[in-house]
C-alpha cells in the first residue's frame, strides 16, 4: 500500500516521498531525488516497530497532515508526516496488524473454545442417544423419555 508522506530529517524542510507498506513494515521509500530505498532489505531501524501517532496541531510546519511516524535513527529524530484520509489510516493500521482481531493469541483462544464446544456437543449427543434412552426401570421395562 503506497502512502504519500513528508519527511523531516536533519533540516526544517519537508521532503515529499512515497512509502510502501507491506507485511507490517516499510518496504520501500521513494523520494524526489532517490528511488528504491529499501529499509527492510537493509535491516534498517526505520522498517521495524512502526507506530502511527496523531498530529494535534495541523499547520504549515507539518503540511497540514493528521498523522505522523516518529522514529529515532542514529540518535536523531526522523519524522514522517502521513497525508492520509481516515479510511487509508484504518487500512494502514490493518496492514501494520494493530487490531486485536489480527492477534494470533486471540485466534487460538477462539479456536480452542470452538473445539471444546464441539467435543462437548458430540459427547452430550452420544450420552443422550445411547445412555439415557436405554435406561430400564426396576421391572425391566424401558422408560420413556421425551
N, C-alpha and C positions, 0 to 999 in steps of 0.2 A: 504494500500500500504506500503510494507516494504522497508525501505531505509537504506543503510549502512552509518554509521556515526562514527565520532571520537569525544569523549567528552574530554574537558579540563576544570577541575573544582578543584580549590584549589591546583593544582600542575601543573608543566610544562609538565608532561607526558600526552600523548594522550591515551585514553582507547577506544578500539573498541566496538561498540554497534550497535544494530539494532533498528530502530524507526518505529512504526506502526502509520500511519496517517489515520484517518477516520473522516468524517464529519467535516473537517477543524480543527481538534485538534490532538495532540499527544495522542494516546490511550494507548500505551504500549511501554516500553523500555526494551530491553534485553541486558545485558552486559555480559562480560566474567564470572563474578562471581555471578551476580544477574540476575534472570529471573522473568518475570511477574511484573515488576514495572509499576503501572498504575497511572500516574499523573492525568488523567482526573477523575477517580473514587475518588481519594483522594482530589479533589478540589485544586490541586497544581497550583501555578502561572505558572509553566512550560507549562501547557497544553494550556493556552489561549494566544490570540494575537500574533501569530507567524508571524514573518516577515523574509523572506529569503534574505540575503544580498550577494553581490558578493565579493569574495576574489580578491584583486588586486595583492597581492604578493603570488604566489603559490610556496612554498618551503617546506623543511622538517619539519618546525615548525607547519604547518597545514596539513601535509601528502599529499601535492600537490592536495588538494581539491579546487574546483572552487567556492563553495557556503558555507555559514555558517549561523547559527542561534545564535543570541546573546540575552541572557535573563539575568535579574537580579533576583537572588533568594537569599533571606535573606541578601540583601545588598552586595552580592558578584556576580561577573560576571561569567556566565555559558556559555561556547562556545561549540557549536556542529558543527563540520565541516562535510558537507554532501558530500559523494562520489557518485555523480550522473552525468549522461550524460545530454545533452541538452533536449532530449525527456523526460527523467524522471523528469527534472526540470519543464517542461511545464505541465506534469501530476500532479506533486506536487502542482504547482500553481493553477491548476484547482481544486484539492482536497481541497485547502485552500480557494477557492472561491475568487480569486484575480482578475478575469477578469470582465469587465463591463457587458458583456452579461449575467453573472450569477446574476446580481443585481435584486432584486425584484422590485425596483422602475422602472428600465428600462423596465422590462416585463409588469408592469402595464401601463406605458405610451404607449407602443406599442399596447397593448390590447385596451386601451381607443381609440386610433386613428383608429384602425380597426373597432370597434363597431360604432364609429361616421361615418366613411366612409360607412359602410353597411347601416346604417339608412338613410344617405343622398342618397345613390343609390336607395334604395327602395322608398323613397319619390319622387325622380326625375322620376322614372319609373311610379309610380302611377299618378303623375301630368301630365306627357306626355300622358299616355294612356287614362285617363278619362277626363281631363280638356281641354287639347289642341285639341284633336281630336273631341270633341263635341262642338266646337265653331261654332256659326252661324253668318252670316253677316247680314246687315240691312234688306235684303229681306226675311229672314227666311231660306235661303239656307245654307247648310253645306259648310264650307270652306274646301278645300282640302289641306291637309298638307302632306308633303313628309316624 
